Amino acid sequence: MASIRLLHLGKLGPEALHRAYAGLAEAQKGQDAPILLLAQSDAHLSLGAAQGPGAELDRLACERLDIPVLRRPLGGGVVWVDPGQLNYFFIFPMVAGMRRAPELFDRIVPWVLAVHAHFGLEVEARGGQDFWCRGRKIGGTGAASIGHSLVLGGSFILDARWTSFADCVAAPSAGFRTWLKEALEEGLCSWSRFLDRVVGPEAVLEACPALLRAAGWDVVVARPTEAERGAMTHAELEDVDWEQAVRRRVRAGIKLKTGAFLTEQHWPEGEWLRVWTENGVFRRVAGSAWRVGQESMLAGLQPGSARLDEGLWKLVGNGAALWGKRLSETAVWTD
């Protein structure tokens, strides 16, 4: 049975949270056992390692709402973190045999599923990085190599609130932001929504050691060593440069979850198109060339299909070819 150190650091400030797992990863030596770090944090937005804040976020909204923005050393897109989540970080020294993120994800899946099941939630892993429950996303992960360690982070979304997140995302229109809030409300879910009660982080923490052992770990509940505390204190986070010239991770929009994207483009003379794609079909499409209330006309249709051509013809007549081209340019289907 493989050993793992379980560290619980309580509630940390946003910078302290990201310095904690980064510093721990940098401090690990070849002979050290893997670590599972658990911690909560105050509300903040966490940018993926390759993202530009100016492209992804509304700076004025972040400042108005007093939402800190940090760049984490893990991959993925913009992540909302708040006190309603219990964050977890698996830190594996490379010599432990985990060298690729998919391998580490597969290794931690049984434990993540067991934690949810312990509280009555039947969850499945999807896409090599996400967790779903009853058709809705209930958690995601991101990973990166830090120092000589492989790190994978995620969270148990106990009772999160998405409104501030949606308000801070860069949005080309009020309609885009409205659709984003609707998509998040529908597609992402907290434990509290499924269970009709709030599970406190203390209850999850209490259950963790036994569930780790059941998943094949020899658990050692521990505290950071003096060297690790020093590494966490001095771990460097990349500065957030709002003027950084980096393209948006999802062209003209945002990834909602695996296989789902919301995008919007504008053209001269006020013409625009907003597209919600999901699972290989158009979920919802709105545009300036047809009336409000006709967003469902193209719903369920596949790109490049004869039915899509027919639907566009019904909406815009002779303009079908032009708007078909714009639809193709605007829609996003994969990362």
Disulfide bonds with the S-S distance in Angstrom:
none
